[in-house]
Amino acid sequence: MSPPIHLAITRKVKPGREGAFERELLVFGQRSLIEPGARGVHFIYPTPGSGSQEYGILRTFANLEDREAFYRSALYREWLATVESLVEGEPGYRELHGLEAWFRGSQTPDPPRWKMALLTWAAVWPVSMAVPALLAPVLGSTLPNVIFAGLVALGIVLALTWAAMPALVKLARPWLEPKL
């Protein structure tokens, strides 16, 4: 049995068409989850005020066959026709493996895996020390260890996803991007 397939898709939305695109994206995302082999879909919206028109769609399929069937489906062809007037250019598709989702550059190849691992470690180490240190005084010994560990894990994931990794990747971008 083949492993799950993770795919990042980017679409550039025409200025002024963002609201219509977002509505269609939500409807399509909900409908697409009933397709055989669909394991999840997440949307990445441009940062407000950034001026970016690029939207991201992260999809997971059970296997390669399900991914290929999805992109041949009537549902997908209908989606392309629906958003044709809302977007510019062709969609970009990239298969993701593990840490690559955090390190995605708009037009550059993924950095070497050793660099992704080293930078992730540099973020995880201080965050994994800070989160329990911050939670322990607040929660003290009032919670069972398993619950406290779960809250620490949640705090680490949240801090990495929304703060540490985006900031560290941005700071390290010159080092991460291969010399062409």
MODELLER restraints for C-alpha pairs under 7 A, 6 or more apart:
rsr = mdl.restraints
at = mdl.atoms
rsr.add(forms.Gaussian(group=physical.xy_distance, feature=features.Distance(at['CA:2:A'], at['CA:63:A']), mean=5.64, stdev=0.5))
rsr.add(forms.Gaussian(group=physical.xy_distance, feature=features.Distance(at['CA:3:A'], at['CA:62:A']), mean=6.99, stdev=0.5))
rsr.add(forms.Gaussian(group=physical.xy_distance, feature=features.Distance(at['CA:3:A'], at['CA:63:A']), mean=5.90, stdev=0.5))
rsr.add(forms.Gaussian(group=physical.xy_distance, feature=features.Distance(at['CA:4:A'], at['CA:60:A']), mean=6.70, stdev=0.5))
rsr.add(forms.Gaussian(group=physical.xy_distance, feature=features.Distance(at['CA:4:A'], at['CA:61:A']), mean=5.63, stdev=0.5))
rsr.add(forms.Gaussian(group=physical.xy_distance, feature=features.Distance(at['CA:4:A'], at['CA:62:A']), mean=4.56, stdev=0.5))
rsr.add(forms.Gaussian(group=physical.xy_distance, feature=features.Distance(at['CA:4:A'], at['CA:63:A']), mean=4.90, stdev=0.5))
rsr.add(forms.Gaussian(group=physical.xy_distance, feature=features.Distance(at['CA:5:A'], at['CA:60:A']), mean=5.51, stdev=0.5))
rsr.add(forms.Gaussian(group=physical.xy_distance, feature=features.Distance(at['CA:5:A'], at['CA:61:A']), mean=5.09, stdev=0.5))
rsr.add(forms.Gaussian(group=physical.xy_distance, feature=features.Distance(at['CA:5:A'], at['CA:62:A']), mean=6.37, stdev=0.5))
rsr.add(forms.Gaussian(group=physical.xy_distance, feature=features.Distance(at['CA:5:A'], at['CA:63:A']), mean=5.59, stdev=0.5))
rsr.add(forms.Gaussian(group=physical.xy_distance, feature=features.Distance(at['CA:5:A'], at['CA:64:A']), mean=6.37, stdev=0.5))
rsr.add(forms.Gaussian(group=physical.xy_distance, feature=features.Distance(at['CA:6:A'], at['CA:59:A']), mean=5.77, stdev=0.5))
rsr.add(forms.Gaussian(group=physical.xy_distance, feature=features.Distance(at['CA:6:A'], at['CA:60:A']), mean=4.51, stdev=0.5))
rsr.add(forms.Gaussian(group=physical.xy_distance, feature=features.Distance(at['CA:6:A'], at['CA:61:A']), mean=6.60, stdev=0.5))
rsr.add(forms.Gaussian(group=physical.xy_distance, feature=features.Distance(at['CA:6:A'], at['CA:95:A']), mean=5.73, stdev=0.5))
rsr.add(forms.Gaussian(group=physical.xy_distance, feature=features.Distance(at['CA:6:A'], at['CA:96:A']), mean=5.28, stdev=0.5))
rsr.add(forms.Gaussian(group=physical.xy_distance, feature=features.Distance(at['CA:6:A'], at['CA:97:A']), mean=6.98, stdev=0.5))
rsr.add(forms.Gaussian(group=physical.xy_distance, feature=features.Distance(at['CA:7:A'], at['CA:58:A']), mean=5.69, stdev=0.5))
rsr.add(forms.Gaussian(group=physical.xy_distance, feature=features.Distance(at['CA:7:A'], at['CA:59:A']), mean=5.18, stdev=0.5))
rsr.add(forms.Gaussian(group=physical.xy_distance, feature=features.Distance(at['CA:7:A'], at['CA:60:A']), mean=6.31, stdev=0.5))
rsr.add(forms.Gaussian(group=physical.xy_distance, feature=features.Distance(at['CA:7:A'], at['CA:93:A']), mean=6.79, stdev=0.5))
rsr.add(forms.Gaussian(group=physical.xy_distance, feature=features.Distance(at['CA:7:A'], at['CA:94:A']), mean=5.59, stdev=0.5))
rsr.add(forms.Gaussian(group=physical.xy_distance, feature=features.Distance(at['CA:7:A'], at['CA:95:A']), mean=4.36, stdev=0.5))
rsr.add(forms.Gaussian(group=physical.xy_distance, feature=features.Distance(at['CA:7:A'], at['CA:96:A']), mean=5.59, stdev=0.5))
rsr.add(forms.Gaussian(group=physical.xy_distance, feature=features.Distance(at['CA:8:A'], at['CA:56:A']), mean=6.80, stdev=0.5))
rsr.add(forms.Gaussian(group=physical.xy_distance, feature=features.Distance(at['CA:8:A'], at['CA:57:A']), mean=5.78, stdev=0.5))
rsr.add(forms.Gaussian(group=physical.xy_distance, feature=features.Distance(at['CA:8:A'], at['CA:58:A']), mean=4.62, stdev=0.5))
rsr.add(forms.Gaussian(group=physical.xy_distance, feature=features.Distance(at['CA:8:A'], at['CA:59:A']), mean=6.50, stdev=0.5))
rsr.add(forms.Gaussian(group=physical.xy_distance, feature=features.Distance(at['CA:8:A'], at['CA:93:A']), mean=5.75, stdev=0.5))
rsr.add(forms.Gaussian(group=physical.xy_distance, feature=features.Distance(at['CA:8:A'], at['CA:94:A']), mean=5.12, stdev=0.5))
rsr.add(forms.Gaussian(group=physical.xy_distance, feature=features.Distance(at['CA:8:A'], at['CA:95:A']), mean=6.19, stdev=0.5))
rsr.add(forms.Gaussian(group=physical.xy_distance, feature=features.Distance(at['CA:8:A'], at['CA:96:A']), mean=6.71, stdev=0.5))
rsr.add(forms.Gaussian(group=physical.xy_distance, feature=features.Distance(at['CA:9:A'], at['CA:56:A']), mean=5.66, stdev=0.5))
rsr.add(forms.Gaussian(group=physical.xy_distance, feature=features.Distance(at['CA:9:A'], at['CA:57:A']), mean=5.01, stdev=0.5))
rsr.add(forms.Gaussian(group=physical.xy_distance, feature=features.Distance(at['CA:9:A'], at['CA:58:A']), mean=6.34, stdev=0.5))
rsr.add(forms.Gaussian(group=physical.xy_distance, feature=features.Distance(at['CA:9:A'], at['CA:91:A']), mean=6.47, stdev=0.5))
rsr.add(forms.Gaussian(group=physical.xy_distance, feature=features.Distance(at['CA:9:A'], at['CA:92:A']), mean=5.32, stdev=0.5))
rsr.add(forms.Gaussian(group=physical.xy_distance, feature=features.Distance(at['CA:9:A'], at['CA:93:A']), mean=4.62, stdev=0.5))
rsr.add(forms.Gaussian(group=physical.xy_distance, feature=features.Distance(at['CA:9:A'], at['CA:94:A']), mean=6.51, stdev=0.5))
rsr.add(forms.Gaussian(group=physical.xy_distance, feature=features.Distance(at['CA:10:A'], at['CA:54:A']), mean=6.46, stdev=0.5))
rsr.add(forms.Gaussian(group=physical.xy_distance, feature=features.Distance(at['CA:10:A'], at['CA:55:A']), mean=5.57, stdev=0.5))
rsr.add(forms.Gaussian(group=physical.xy_distance, feature=features.Distance(at['CA:10:A'], at['CA:56:A']), mean=4.58, stdev=0.5))
rsr.add(forms.Gaussian(group=physical.xy_distance, feature=features.Distance(at['CA:10:A'], at['CA:57:A']), mean=6.31, stdev=0.5))
rsr.add(forms.Gaussian(group=physical.xy_distance, feature=features.Distance(at['CA:10:A'], at['CA:91:A']), mean=5.62, stdev=0.5))
rsr.add(forms.Gaussian(group=physical.xy_distance, feature=features.Distance(at['CA:10:A'], at['CA:92:A']), mean=5.02, stdev=0.5))
rsr.add(forms.Gaussian(group=physical.xy_distance, feature=features.Distance(at['CA:10:A'], at['CA:93:A']), mean=6.79, stdev=0.5))
rsr.add(forms.Gaussian(group=physical.xy_distance, feature=features.Distance(at['CA:11:A'], at['CA:54:A']), mean=5.58, stdev=0.5))
rsr.add(forms.Gaussian(group=physical.xy_distance, feature=features.Distance(at['CA:11:A'], at['CA:55:A']), mean=5.29, stdev=0.5))
rsr.add(forms.Gaussian(group=physical.xy_distance, feature=features.Distance(at['CA:11:A'], at['CA:56:A']), mean=6.57, stdev=0.5))
rsr.add(forms.Gaussian(group=physical.xy_distance, feature=features.Distance(at['CA:11:A'], at['CA:87:A']), mean=6.79, stdev=0.5))
rsr.add(forms.Gaussian(group=physical.xy_distance, feature=features.Distance(at['CA:11:A'], at['CA:91:A']), mean=5.14, stdev=0.5))
rsr.add(forms.Gaussian(group=physical.xy_distance, feature=features.Distance(at['CA:11:A'], at['CA:92:A']), mean=6.78, stdev=0.5))
rsr.add(forms.Gaussian(group=physical.xy_distance, feature=features.Distance(at['CA:12:A'], at['CA:53:A']), mean=5.33, stdev=0.5))
rsr.add(forms.Gaussian(group=physical.xy_distance, feature=features.Distance(at['CA:12:A'], at['CA:54:A']), mean=4.40, stdev=0.5))
rsr.add(forms.Gaussian(group=physical.xy_distance, feature=features.Distance(at['CA:12:A'], at['CA:55:A']), mean=6.29, stdev=0.5))
rsr.add(forms.Gaussian(group=physical.xy_distance, feature=features.Distance(at['CA:12:A'], at['CA:87:A']), mean=5.61, stdev=0.5))
rsr.add(forms.Gaussian(group=physical.xy_distance, feature=features.Distance(at['CA:12:A'], at['CA:88:A']), mean=5.53, stdev=0.5))
rsr.add(forms.Gaussian(group=physical.xy_distance, feature=features.Distance(at['CA:13:A'], at['CA:53:A']), mean=5.29, stdev=0.5))
rsr.add(forms.Gaussian(group=physical.xy_distance, feature=features.Distance(at['CA:13:A'], at['CA:54:A']), mean=6.35, stdev=0.5))
rsr.add(forms.Gaussian(group=physical.xy_distance, feature=features.Distance(at['CA:13:A'], at['CA:86:A']), mean=5.91, stdev=0.5))
rsr.add(forms.Gaussian(group=physical.xy_distance, feature=features.Distance(at['CA:13:A'], at['CA:87:A']), mean=4.23, stdev=0.5))
rsr.add(forms.Gaussian(group=physical.xy_distance, feature=features.Distance(at['CA:13:A'], at['CA:88:A']), mean=5.97, stdev=0.5))
rsr.add(forms.Gaussian(group=physical.xy_distance, feature=features.Distance(at['CA:14:A'], at['CA:86:A']), mean=5.74, stdev=0.5))
rsr.add(forms.Gaussian(group=physical.xy_distance, feature=features.Distance(at['CA:14:A'], at['CA:87:A']), mean=5.19, stdev=0.5))
rsr.add(forms.Gaussian(group=physical.xy_distance, feature=features.Distance(at['CA:14:A'], at['CA:88:A']), mean=6.02, stdev=0.5))
rsr.add(forms.Gaussian(group=physical.xy_distance, feature=features.Distance(at['CA:17:A'], at['CA:86:A']), mean=5.72, stdev=0.5))
rsr.add(forms.Gaussian(group=physical.xy_distance, feature=features.Distance(at['CA:21:A'], at['CA:83:A']), mean=6.76, stdev=0.5))
rsr.add(forms.Gaussian(group=physical.xy_distance, feature=features.Distance(at['CA:21:A'], at['CA:86:A']), mean=6.25, stdev=0.5))
rsr.add(forms.Gaussian(group=physical.xy_distance, feature=features.Distance(at['CA:28:A'], at['CA:79:A']), mean=6.75, stdev=0.5))
rsr.add(forms.Gaussian(group=physical.xy_distance, feature=features.Distance(at['CA:29:A'], at['CA:41:A']), mean=6.59, stdev=0.5))
rsr.add(forms.Gaussian(group=physical.xy_distance, feature=features.Distance(at['CA:33:A'], at['CA:40:A']), mean=6.65, stdev=0.5))
rsr.add(forms.Gaussian(group=physical.xy_distance, feature=features.Distance(at['CA:36:A'], at['CA:66:A']), mean=6.68, stdev=0.5))
rsr.add(forms.Gaussian(group=physical.xy_distance, feature=features.Distance(at['CA:37:A'], at['CA:61:A']), mean=5.36, stdev=0.5))
rsr.add(forms.Gaussian(group=physical.xy_distance, feature=features.Distance(at['CA:37:A'], at['CA:62:A']), mean=4.80, stdev=0.5))
rsr.add(forms.Gaussian(group=physical.xy_distance, feature=features.Distance(at['CA:37:A'], at['CA:66:A']), mean=5.16, stdev=0.5))
rsr.add(forms.Gaussian(group=physical.xy_distance, feature=features.Distance(at['CA:38:A'], at['CA:60:A']), mean=6.34, stdev=0.5))
rsr.add(forms.Gaussian(group=physical.xy_distance, feature=features.Distance(at['CA:38:A'], at['CA:61:A']), mean=4.77, stdev=0.5))
rsr.add(forms.Gaussian(group=physical.xy_distance, feature=features.Distance(at['CA:38:A'], at['CA:62:A']), mean=6.38, stdev=0.5))
rsr.add(forms.Gaussian(group=physical.xy_distance, feature=features.Distance(at['CA:39:A'], at['CA:60:A']), mean=5.14, stdev=0.5))
rsr.add(forms.Gaussian(group=physical.xy_distance, feature=features.Distance(at['CA:39:A'], at['CA:61:A']), mean=5.18, stdev=0.5))
rsr.add(forms.Gaussian(group=physical.xy_distance, feature=features.Distance(at['CA:39:A'], at['CA:62:A']), mean=6.18, stdev=0.5))
rsr.add(forms.Gaussian(group=physical.xy_distance, feature=features.Distance(at['CA:40:A'], at['CA:59:A']), mean=5.77, stdev=0.5))
rsr.add(forms.Gaussian(group=physical.xy_distance, feature=features.Distance(at['CA:40:A'], at['CA:60:A']), mean=5.17, stdev=0.5))
rsr.add(forms.Gaussian(group=physical.xy_distance, feature=features.Distance(at['CA:41:A'], at['CA:57:A']), mean=6.88, stdev=0.5))
rsr.add(forms.Gaussian(group=physical.xy_distance, feature=features.Distance(at['CA:41:A'], at['CA:58:A']), mean=5.53, stdev=0.5))
rsr.add(forms.Gaussian(group=physical.xy_distance, feature=features.Distance(at['CA:41:A'], at['CA:59:A']), mean=4.50, stdev=0.5))
rsr.add(forms.Gaussian(group=physical.xy_distance, feature=features.Distance(at['CA:41:A'], at['CA:60:A']), mean=6.45, stdev=0.5))
rsr.add(forms.Gaussian(group=physical.xy_distance, feature=features.Distance(at['CA:42:A'], at['CA:57:A']), mean=5.77, stdev=0.5))
rsr.add(forms.Gaussian(group=physical.xy_distance, feature=features.Distance(at['CA:42:A'], at['CA:58:A']), mean=5.04, stdev=0.5))
rsr.add(forms.Gaussian(group=physical.xy_distance, feature=features.Distance(at['CA:42:A'], at['CA:59:A']), mean=6.58, stdev=0.5))
rsr.add(forms.Gaussian(group=physical.xy_distance, feature=features.Distance(at['CA:43:A'], at['CA:56:A']), mean=5.67, stdev=0.5))
rsr.add(forms.Gaussian(group=physical.xy_distance, feature=features.Distance(at['CA:43:A'], at['CA:57:A']), mean=4.70, stdev=0.5))
rsr.add(forms.Gaussian(group=physical.xy_distance, feature=features.Distance(at['CA:43:A'], at['CA:58:A']), mean=6.33, stdev=0.5))
rsr.add(forms.Gaussian(group=physical.xy_distance, feature=features.Distance(at['CA:44:A'], at['CA:55:A']), mean=5.76, stdev=0.5))
rsr.add(forms.Gaussian(group=physical.xy_distance, feature=features.Distance(at['CA:44:A'], at['CA:56:A']), mean=4.60, stdev=0.5))
rsr.add(forms.Gaussian(group=physical.xy_distance, feature=features.Distance(at['CA:44:A'], at['CA:57:A']), mean=6.19, stdev=0.5))
rsr.add(forms.Gaussian(group=physical.xy_distance, feature=features.Distance(at['CA:45:A'], at['CA:55:A']), mean=5.18, stdev=0.5))
rsr.add(forms.Gaussian(group=physical.xy_distance, feature=features.Distance(at['CA:45:A'], at['CA:56:A']), mean=6.56, stdev=0.5))
rsr.add(forms.Gaussian(group=physical.xy_distance, feature=features.Distance(at['CA:46:A'], at['CA:52:A']), mean=5.76, stdev=0.5))
rsr.add(forms.Gaussian(group=physical.xy_distance, feature=features.Distance(at['CA:46:A'], at['CA:53:A']), mean=6.44, stdev=0.5))
rsr.add(forms.Gaussian(group=physical.xy_distance, feature=features.Distance(at['CA:46:A'], at['CA:54:A']), mean=6.12, stdev=0.5))
rsr.add(forms.Gaussian(group=physical.xy_distance, feature=features.Distance(at['CA:46:A'], at['CA:55:A']), mean=6.02, stdev=0.5))
rsr.add(forms.Gaussian(group=physical.xy_distance, feature=features.Distance(at['CA:61:A'], at['CA:67:A']), mean=5.65, stdev=0.5))
rsr.add(forms.Gaussian(group=physical.xy_distance, feature=features.Distance(at['CA:70:A'], at['CA:76:A']), mean=6.81, stdev=0.5))
rsr.add(forms.Gaussian(group=physical.xy_distance, feature=features.Distance(at['CA:99:A'], at['CA:116:A']), mean=6.74, stdev=0.5))
rsr.add(forms.Gaussian(group=physical.xy_distance, feature=features.Distance(at['CA:100:A'], at['CA:110:A']), mean=6.79, stdev=0.5))
rsr.add(forms.Gaussian(group=physical.xy_distance, feature=features.Distance(at['CA:102:A'], at['CA:165:A']), mean=6.99, stdev=0.5))
rsr.add(forms.Gaussian(group=physical.xy_distance, feature=features.Distance(at['CA:103:A'], at['CA:110:A']), mean=6.80, stdev=0.5))
rsr.add(forms.Gaussian(group=physical.xy_distance, feature=features.Distance(at['CA:103:A'], at['CA:169:A']), mean=6.66, stdev=0.5))
rsr.add(forms.Gaussian(group=physical.xy_distance, feature=features.Distance(at['CA:104:A'], at['CA:110:A']), mean=6.50, stdev=0.5))
rsr.add(forms.Gaussian(group=physical.xy_distance, feature=features.Distance(at['CA:111:A'], at['CA:176:A']), mean=5.40, stdev=0.5))
rsr.add(forms.Gaussian(group=physical.xy_distance, feature=features.Distance(at['CA:111:A'], at['CA:177:A']), mean=5.70, stdev=0.5))
rsr.add(forms.Gaussian(group=physical.xy_distance, feature=features.Distance(at['CA:111:A'], at['CA:178:A']), mean=6.38, stdev=0.5))
rsr.add(forms.Gaussian(group=physical.xy_distance, feature=features.Distance(at['CA:115:A'], at['CA:176:A']), mean=6.64, stdev=0.5))
rsr.add(forms.Gaussian(group=physical.xy_distance, feature=features.Distance(at['CA:123:A'], at['CA:164:A']), mean=5.98, stdev=0.5))
rsr.add(forms.Gaussian(group=physical.xy_distance, feature=features.Distance(at['CA:123:A'], at['CA:165:A']), mean=6.47, stdev=0.5))
rsr.add(forms.Gaussian(group=physical.xy_distance, feature=features.Distance(at['CA:127:A'], at['CA:156:A']), mean=6.13, stdev=0.5))
rsr.add(forms.Gaussian(group=physical.xy_distance, feature=features.Distance(at['CA:128:A'], at['CA:156:A']), mean=6.10, stdev=0.5))
rsr.add(forms.Gaussian(group=physical.xy_distance, feature=features.Distance(at['CA:131:A'], at['CA:152:A']), mean=6.12, stdev=0.5))
rsr.add(forms.Gaussian(group=physical.xy_distance, feature=features.Distance(at['CA:131:A'], at['CA:155:A']), mean=6.20, stdev=0.5))
rsr.add(forms.Gaussian(group=physical.xy_distance, feature=features.Distance(at['CA:131:A'], at['CA:156:A']), mean=6.38, stdev=0.5))
rsr.add(forms.Gaussian(group=physical.xy_distance, feature=features.Distance(at['CA:132:A'], at['CA:152:A']), mean=5.77, stdev=0.5))
